[in-house]
Amino acid sequence: MAAASVAGLVGFADLTATHGLLAAVMLCAAAAALVSTVRWVHETLPEERRDQLAQLVATLDEHLRPWAVETGERIVARVATVVRPLQDAVDAIVDRHIPRETQQRAAHVAMAMASVTAILALVLTSAAPVRPASVATARLASGKAPAAVRSHLGPLDNITKESRKPVPVAVSPTAKAAPKATAAAPPNAHGVLPVGKGMWIWLPERAEGGDVRGIVSRAKAVGITHVYVKVGSSVDGFINQDFLGRLLPAAHAAGIRVYGWDFPYLDNVGDDVNRAVAAAHFAAPGGHHLDGLSADIELQSMGVKINHDTALGYGAGLRKLLGADYPLIATVPRPSSMLTNYPFAEIASNFDALAPMVYWLNREAGADVAGAIFSLRGYGKPIMPIGQAYDGAAEGGRPGVPQKAEIQRFMAVAEMYGSTSVSFWSWQHADPQAWDAIRETWQFSLPAAPQPFHPGQVRAYQSLLSNLGFPVKLSNQLDQQTANAVAAYQQRAHLPVTGIIDAATRAMLMTPFAPPIHAHG
């Protein structure tokens, strides 16, 4: 059912150009039906079947996405922004007034609706002229879908654990010769946005007792590639210099990047900018610097003077004093129907990435992160969701740190929808099963050849290469363009030029180098 609904959604997006408003209305109905279907499946299927369904949808997504045209993507994004607030409102009413058993019966009806709308989409698509985006549904309808998709279109019982394993992807050995390096190491022309798995440190003394060796050891053990450390706020000023002086050399030696995060209240934008810039210039022993900065831009209800003017002024001030090549990440609330006045667009204009705080509390982790990604995708910046690894009971959530399955679901959906980095709040709150979830989840891990690569892992490397100044299209495939970018990087880093991300190349790619600061004026 879910697979048919996904195909239907692609078909509806494609039909918009020829069927106008009718297709848009049908797309809304299909989207709502698909949401209900996935929610019902999540609640009723055993855990191993959920994984199988997730892999099915992921496989379809990987093969259908390249066929989508800009018009279709724009329509889907617009529909998502309309459907999400409605879905939140309906969920609140339903959970309060309708018995659980009745909800499940309604979900069965929604599944039937999803199937009917998907079939109708296929019929209409086959009658319409074949356009670039309709190749997806046309191939599915005619049985000419790619083998990787056809292999997953059978009953769920046919999907074994083997189907969840990555498929080895060969790289052409004929990587084009890279141009000669024009500068010595470090092999980066720009600062680097985080990739992989991260964790937030609020109070250093509560993260392994403030022992940097313990922090680095745990990070390596669970696959953490980067950490965020609080470096100040409008109330505290610039803080934790002693901790940074000890952590930066140890983390960098272990290939772990360290990003500072600051909490600006924006009552005095100039002071907030200057404090963050001071953190960026801070040098630990050995000349180690932060790998970038994240601004935790909270809501007015938390005492922050956030509006269109302060958002623009703060971001523009940081960019002017740090330059275009310095990594700036905006930590923002999870978009919802209640945040009508939050200046997402103004913030996005000066930051390199958006990190929404996706704390699902008593909701469903996958739906929350998918909704956040769809809502923010239109700003054209990488989206790096922050997940919940703390007890949300005080905020109306379920008591305790979220269960392992919830954390893994958050990561799986974030990877499915294109994120190359996730992180969790926070180090001091995470319990053993949360750490286990991070360690055991293959999404957002970064292997090296000859290990096989999942498409999302390839995308993370492509993003990293582009950040480093070796641009490559995020194709999710180890194609010739990616091999050429790897070869160019290898030559710049004085590594054997093979075009393959082997262990030595991975180690160099993950080695932190100070981001350049190019102040203007």
Disulfide bonds with the S-S distance in Angstrom:
none
